[in-house]
Amino acid sequence: MLQYFGKTECPNADLLFLEVNGGHYQEFLHTKSDFIYYVLEGEGTFYLDGKEISVKASDAILAPKNTKIYYLGTMKLLLCCAPAWEEEYEQHIRFIEQPHV
């Protein structure tokens, strides 16, 4: 069982389970936290500062702070943010057009 602990309980890092069905259609960056994604299941594509990276189950992606991030695919992800994520440090870059099916 996965339990979410945020900044209050653990200021040095947080952990979150994500199910992605299509993608995260908003490019963003975080000015304080590094993001570490671990692909538990599925496959997709991460875009880090515009660089395309194909991923599948058992791959890990490290996005240091100030890296522009978005991703597409159908995946189950484990995300660790260090230090723990805080909303005021996240910056929206742009919305990503959803592919037509």
Rosetta blueprint (number, residue, H / E / L):
1 M L
2 L L
3 Q L
4 Y L
5 F E
6 G L
7 K L
8 T L
9 E L
10 C L
11 P L
12 N L
13 A L
14 D E
15 L E
16 L E
17 F E
18 L E
19 E E
20 V E
21 N E
22 G E
23 G E
24 H E
25 Y E
26 Q E
27 E E
28 F E
29 L E
30 H E
31 T L
32 K L
33 S L
34 D E
35 F E
36 I E
37 Y E
38 Y E
39 V E
40 L E
41 E E
42 G E
43 E E
44 G E
45 T E
46 F E
47 Y E
48 L E
49 D L
50 G L
51 K E
52 E E
53 I E
54 S E
55 V E
56 K E
57 A L
58 S L
59 D L
60 A E
61 I E
62 L E
63 A E
64 P L
65 K L
66 N L
67 T L
68 K L
69 I E
70 Y E
71 Y E
72 L E
73 G E
74 T E
75 M E
76 K E
77 L E
78 L E
79 L E
80 C E
81 C E
82 A E
83 P L
84 A L
85 W L
86 E L
87 E H
88 E H
89 Y H
90 E E
91 Q E
92 H E
93 I E
94 R E
95 F E
96 I L
97 E L
98 Q L
99 P L
100 H L
101 V L
